């Protein structure tokens, strides 16, 4: 019986080897071509989302961030519900017990988006993009503490480059701001310099809070997903739906709803276009979620992480292109180092995943080698 089993196993392995060898290069090319649309769509959606949000919050008098996020979440829910009715996606119906379990995650997501919009309001897109890398470090060491994760040597090297790129970005940002504030012909106004420093301090404060809340959100969501068994669309639906009353309440209590302030935030001459941009950014959030799932499904999570690392470059460049962010040696160096850090991190995670998979496969005893 053992001999018959071994012979059948050898035959199956031989057949599998022949199928693999008979695979033509054309089929490989087709797979690579099929991966191109989701990758390009994901990059386009993420760049579009960042640029639109920066445009909305960059108004000289804009201060109603909670209202902005409430409108975006409402549009997002409307889009997801419509797509579900069309039969394109599916997610579980609303359940109060699930809502109670997921509410802390939704509240944290609202804080992540709010602090992100505030930091974008005071910082340039390249600086925001580079400092966002620091969240990866917080998440990695959070997983070491709470989930038994580990940080490899190459991963640690990528973290060093992330911190280094953030230092370069901050130095370049401060230098450019000070040069703009102090005229080359004279000493400049002390008031102008103070305003610049204060604005940067506010921006970096919100960036720090955003990194901390983003890491806490990801780590907490990892635990809650195991409890609820949510899919990506389930988590997106509940996160946005439950954040609407929170954002609306904060907007009513903390923001000025007077006619004068509303006119400052939404000037009559640009009101329609601004509201359209806010609604569009809410729909773009759905696009990012869909293209993320599409990219992972067609390629792999490793390819997706690599695309995310490479995508930092065009996102940062979009700020220079659309908002006139300074193109200096410091800013370009910071983007390049941050790009390298993201690339190293993606490679490190890929190698770690292969090692863990290999160790897992080696620990499994094949049936043909087991003694009766």
C-alpha positions in Angstrom: 0.0 0.0 0.0 2.9 2.4 0.9 4.5 1.7 -2.5 1.3 2.4 -4.3 0.8 5.7 -2.4 4.4 6.8 -3.2 3.9 6.0 -6.9 0.7 8.0 -7.1 2.4 10.9 -5.3 5.3 10.8 -7.8 2.9 10.7 -10.7 1.0 13.8 -9.4 4.3 15.7 -8.8 5.4 14.8 -12.4 2.2 15.9 -13.9 2.3 19.2 -11.9 5.9 19.8 -13.1 4.9 19.2 -16.7 2.0 21.7 -16.4 4.4 24.3 -14.9 7.0 23.8 -17.7 4.3 23.9 -20.4 3.1 27.3 -19.2 3.9 29.7 -22.0 5.6 33.2 -21.5 2.4 34.6 -23.1 0.3 33.5 -20.1 2.8 35.2 -17.7 2.6 38.4 -19.8 -1.2 38.3 -19.6 -1.0 38.0 -15.8 1.3 41.0 -15.6 -0.9 43.0 -17.9 -4.0 42.1 -15.9 -2.2 43.5 -12.7 -1.5 46.8 -14.4 -5.1 48.4 -14.3 -5.7 47.8 -10.6 -2.2 49.2 -9.7 -2.7 52.3 -11.8 -6.2 52.8 -10.5 -5.0 52.5 -6.9 -2.2 55.0 -7.4 -4.6 57.5 -9.2 -7.3 57.2 -6.5 -4.8 57.8 -3.6 -3.2 60.8 -5.4 -6.6 62.2 -6.2 -7.8 61.8 -2.6 -4.8 63.6 -1.2 -4.9 66.5 -3.7 -8.6 67.1 -3.3 -8.4 67.1 0.5 -5.5 69.5 0.4 -7.4 71.7 -1.9 -10.5 71.8 0.3 -8.7 72.5 3.6 -6.2 75.0 2.1 -8.7 77.9 2.1 -7.4 80.9 4.0 -10.3 80.9 6.4 -11.3 77.2 6.4 -12.0 75.9 9.9 -14.9 73.5 9.7 -13.0 70.2 9.5 -15.6 68.2 11.3 -18.4 69.3 8.9 -16.1 68.4 6.0 -15.5 64.9 7.3 -19.2 64.4 8.1 -20.2 65.3 4.5 -17.4 63.0 3.2 -18.6 60.0 5.4 -22.3 60.6 4.3 -21.3 60.6 0.6 -19.2 57.5 1.2 -22.2 55.6 2.8 -24.5 56.7 0.0 -22.0 55.5 -2.7 -21.4 52.1 -0.9 -25.1 51.5 -0.4 -25.8 52.4 -4.1 -23.1 50.0 -5.3 -24.5 47.3 -3.1 -28.0 47.8 -4.5 -26.5 47.3 -8.0 -25.1 44.0 -6.9 -21.5 44.9 -7.4 -20.4 44.4 -3.8 -22.0 42.8 -0.7 -21.7 43.5 3.0 -23.7 42.4 6.0 -26.8 44.4 7.0 -26.7 46.8 10.0 -26.7 45.1 13.4 -26.8 46.9 16.7 -24.5 44.4 18.4 -21.9 44.7 15.6 -22.3 48.5 15.8 -21.7 48.5 19.6 -18.5 46.4 19.1 -17.2 48.5 16.2 -18.0 52.0 17.6 -14.6 52.5 19.3 -12.9 51.7 15.9 -15.2 54.2 14.1 -14.5 56.9 16.7 -10.8 56.4 16.3 -11.1 56.5 12.5 -12.9 59.8 12.8 -10.0 61.1 14.9 -7.4 59.8 12.4 -9.1 61.5 9.4 -9.6 64.7 11.4 -6.0 65.0 12.6 -4.9 64.1 9.1 -7.0 67.0 7.6 -5.6 69.4 10.2 -2.0 68.5 9.5 -2.7 68.8 5.8 -4.1 72.3 6.5 -0.7 73.5 7.9 1.9 71.3 6.2 2.7 70.6 2.5 1.8 67.4 0.9 5.5 66.1 0.6 6.1 66.7 4.3 2.8 65.1 5.2 3.5 62.1 3.1 7.0 61.6 4.5 6.0 62.0 8.1 3.1 59.5 7.5 5.8 56.8 7.2 6.5 57.1 10.9 3.1 55.5 11.5 4.6 52.3 10.1 7.2 52.2 12.8 4.6 52.7 15.6 2.5 49.9 14.2 5.4 47.5 13.8 6.5 47.9 17.4 2.9 47.8 18.6 2.6 44.4 16.9 5.8 43.3 18.7 4.3 44.3 22.0 0.7 43.0 21.6 0.7 40.4 18.8 4.1 38.7 19.1 5.4 40.2 15.9 9.1 40.8 15.2 11.3 43.4 13.5 14.0 42.0 11.2 17.3 43.7 10.5 16.3 45.0 7.1 13.0 46.3 8.5 15.0 48.2 11.2 17.2 49.7 8.5 14.1 50.9 6.7 12.9 52.5 9.9 16.2 54.4 10.2 15.8 55.8 6.7 12.2 56.7 7.5 13.3 58.8 10.5 16.1 60.3 8.5 13.8 61.3 5.7 11.5 63.0 8.2 14.4 64.9 9.7 15.4 66.1 6.3 11.8 67.0 5.4 11.4 69.0 8.6 14.7 70.8 8.1 13.8 71.7 4.5 10.3 72.8 5.5 11.5 75.1 8.2 14.3 76.5 6.0 11.9 77.3 3.2 9.4 78.8 5.5 11.9 81.1 7.2 13.4 82.2 3.8 9.9 83.1 2.7 9.2 85.0 5.9 12.5 87.0 6.0 13.0 89.2 2.9 16.4 88.9 1.4 16.9 92.6 1.4 16.4 93.2 5.1 16.0 91.7 8.5 12.3 91.1 8.0 9.4 91.4 10.5 9.7 89.5 13.8 5.9 89.1 13.7 6.1 87.3 10.3 8.8 84.9 11.6 6.7 84.2 14.7 3.6 83.4 12.6 5.6 81.0 10.4 7.1 79.1 13.4 3.7 78.9 15.1 2.0 77.6 12.0 4.7 74.9 11.5 4.5 73.9 15.2 0.7 73.5 14.9 1.2 71.4 11.7 3.8 69.1 13.3 1.6 68.8 16.5 -1.3 67.5 14.4 1.0 65.3 12.4 2.3 63.7 15.7 -1.3 63.1 16.9 -2.3 61.7 13.5 0.6 59.2 13.6 -0.3 58.1 17.1 -4.0 57.8 16.4 -3.4 56.0 13.1 -1.2 53.4 14.8 -3.8 52.9 17.6 -6.6 52.6 15.0 -4.8 49.9 13.0 -3.7 47.9 16.0 -7.2 48.0 17.7 -9.0 47.2 14.4 -6.9 44.1 14.0 -8.2 42.8 17.3 -11.8 43.8 16.6 -11.9 42.3 13.1 -11.1 38.9 14.7 -14.0 39.3 17.1 -16.6 40.5 14.5 -15.3 38.6 11.4 -15.8 41.8 9.3 -14.8 41.9 5.6 -13.2 45.0 4.1 -16.6 46.4 3.0 -18.2 45.6 6.3 -15.5 47.5 8.2 -15.8 50.4 5.7 -19.6 50.5 6.0 -19.7 50.5 9.8 -16.7 52.9 10.2 -18.2 55.6 8.1 -21.8 55.1 9.2 -21.0 55.2 12.9 -18.6 58.2 12.5 -21.4 60.4 11.0 -23.2 61.2 14.3 -19.8 61.7 16.1 -18.6 64.1 13.5 -22.0 65.9 13.3 -22.0 66.3 17.1 -18.5 67.6 17.2 -19.2 70.0 14.4 -22.3 71.4 16.1 -20.7 71.8 19.5 -17.1 72.9 18.6 -17.5 74.7 15.3 -19.0 78.1 14.6 -22.2 77.7 12.6 -22.9 81.4 12.3 -23.7 82.9 8.9 -20.5 85.0 8.8 -18.3 81.9 9.5 -20.1 79.8 7.0 -19.6 82.4 4.4 -15.9 82.5 5.2 -15.5 78.7 5.0 -17.7 78.4 1.9 -17.5 81.7 -0.1 -20.5 82.3 -2.3 -18.4 82.6 -5.4 -16.8 79.2 -4.9 -19.4 77.4 -2.7 -20.8 75.1 -5.4 -17.3 74.0 -6.6 -16.1 73.5 -3.0 -19.1 71.3 -2.0 -18.7 69.3 -5.2 -15.0 68.7 -4.4 -15.9 67.6 -0.8 -18.5 65.2 -2.2 -16.0 64.0 -4.8 -13.4 63.3 -2.1 -16.0 61.2 -0.2 -16.6 59.1 -3.4 -12.8 58.8 -3.8 -12.6 57.1 -0.4 -14.8 54.4 -1.8 -12.5 54.2 -4.9 -9.5 53.7 -2.7 -11.1 50.9 -0.8 -12.3 49.2 -4.0 -8.9 49.6 -5.8 -7.1 48.3 -2.7 -9.2 45.1 -2.6 -8.8 44.8 -6.4 -5.1 45.2 -6.3 -4.6 42.6 -3.5 -7.0 40.2 -5.3 -5.4 40.4 -8.7 -1.7 40.6 -7.5 -0.8 39.9 -3.9 -0.6 41.7 -0.6 3.2 41.9 -1.1 2.8 43.6 -4.5 0.3 45.9 -2.9 2.7 46.9 -0.2 5.3 47.5 -2.8 3.0 49.7 -4.8 2.1 51.6 -1.6 5.8 52.3 -1.0 6.4 53.4 -4.6 3.2 55.5 -4.6 4.8 57.9 -2.0 6.8 59.5 -4.8 4.0 60.6 -7.1 1.8 61.6 -4.1 4.6 63.9 -2.8 5.3 65.2 -6.4 1.6 66.1 -6.8 2.0 68.7 -4.0 4.8 70.3 -5.9 2.8 70.2 -9.1 -0.6 71.4 -8.0 0.1 73.5 -4.9 3.5 75.1 -5.7 5.3 73.4 -2.9 9.0 74.3 -3.1 11.2 72.1 -5.2 14.5 72.3 -3.3 17.5 70.0 -2.7 16.2 69.3 0.8 12.6 68.4 -0.3 13.8 66.2 -3.2 16.3 64.5 -0.9 13.6 63.9 1.8 11.2 62.4 -0.8 14.0 60.2 -2.3 15.1 58.9 1.1 11.5 58.3 2.1 10.9 56.5 -1.2 13.9 54.3 -0.5 12.7 53.6 3.1 9.3 52.5 1.8 10.9 50.3 -0.8 13.2 48.7 1.8 10.3 48.1 4.1 8.3 46.4 1.4 11.2 44.1 0.5 11.8 43.4 4.2 8.2 42.4 4.8 8.3 40.2 1.6 11.4 38.4 2.8 9.9 38.0 6.3 6.7 36.5 4.9 8.7 34.1 2.7 10.8 33.0 5.7 7.8 32.4 7.9 6.0 30.5 5.1 9.1 28.3 4.5 9.5 27.6 8.3 5.8 26.7 8.4 6.0 24.3 5.5 9.1 22.6 6.9 7.3 22.0 10.2 4.6 20.0 8.3 5.4 16.3 7.9 4.3 15.0 4.5 1.8 12.2 4.5 4.0 10.0 2.4 6.8 10.3 5.0 4.7 9.5 8.0 5.1 6.1 9.6 2.0 4.0 9.9 
